[in-house]
């Protein structure tokens, strides 16, 4: 169970670091300073989430993940290629961010459904999930407003 818990936590760290990268890229690409600032704030918040998860891995005597996933790197490369061909606008960026939010939310929900996650680790994941859920809901609300404006 120890190794499974560390693996679960490290997977969440990698996904959360992917989220930090995604929000940082979104902030760099946003044309609206309002969105750029929001994305920078979310990136900083996700970095704190990753730090909480890393602390839990260290508490368990293991080495925490320090990089995102290979899949995310490939996805970012694809997005860079797509952006070069099609350009970006804030609506497209928000749509992509919301897709990322759906992904990270699902990863945390999967971890919380894991019956083998020990209570102290579960408490950390639950605390982090609260933050992830808030980010997800915020991006979904923004996307809904943009969809209605079209």
C-alpha positions, -999 to 999 in steps of 0.1 A, spaced: 0 0 0 29 24 7 42 22 -29 6 26 -43 0 57 -21 33 73 -32 25 64 -69 -9 80 -65 5 111 -49 33 114 -75 8 111 -103 -12 139 -88 19 160 -85 28 154 -122 -8 163 -132 -7 194 -110 26 205 -124 11 201 -159 -17 224 -147 9 250 -136 25 248 -170 -8 251 -187 -19 281 -167 15 298 -173 12 292 -210 -23 305 -210 -12 337 -191 15 342 -217 -9 338 -246 -39 357 -232 -47 390 -249 -67 403 -219 -47 414 -189 -76 403 -168 -73 367 -180 -35 368 -179 -37 378 -142 -63 351 -134 -42 325 -151 -10 336 -132 -29 334 -100 -42 299 -108 -7 288 -117 6 300 -83 -22 283 -65 -15 250 -83 21 253 -74 10 254 -37 -11 223 -43 19 205 -58 40 216 -28 14 202 -4 14 169 -23 52 168 -24 53 173 14 30 143 19 53 122 -3 83 133 17 64 125 49 61 90 37 99 88 32 98 89 -6 110 112 -34 83 134 -49 78 139 -86 94 171 -98 82 173 -134 50 170 -154 39 141 -175 53 131 -208 18 131 -222 13 167 -211 46 177 -228 34 162 -260 0 179 -256 18 213 -251 39 207 -282 8 200 -302 -9 231 -288 21 252 -298 19 238 -333 -18 244 -335 -14 280 -322 12 287 -348 -12 276 -375 -45 290 -362 -35 318 -338 -50 322 -303 -76 343 -287 -89 344 -251 -120 323 -259 -99 295 -274 -74 297 -244 -102 295 -219 -117 265 -237 -83 248 -236 -78 257 -199 -113 243 -191 -104 210 -208 -73 208 -186 -94 215 -156 -117 186 -165 -86 164 -167 -71 174 -133 -105 172 -115 -110 137 -128 -75 126 -116 -82 139 -81 -116 122 -81 -100 89 -91 -75 92 -63 -102 100 -37 -121 69 -48 -90 47 -42 -99 27 -11 -62 20 -5 -53 56 0 -43 59 37 -62 84 58 -35 110 62 -27 110 25 -65 111 17 -69 142 39 -41 160 20 -56 149 -14 -90 161 -2 -77 195 8 -59 199 -25 -90 187 -44 -110 216 -28 -86 240 -45 -87 221 -78 -126 220 -77 -127 258 -72 -104 263 -102 -125 239 -123 -157 256 -114 -143 291 -121 -131 281 -156 -164 264 -163 -183 295 -153 -161 317 -175 -165 293 -204 -203 293 -200 -204 331 -200 -183 331 -232 -206 305 -249 -237 326 -241 -220 357 -255 -214 340 -289 
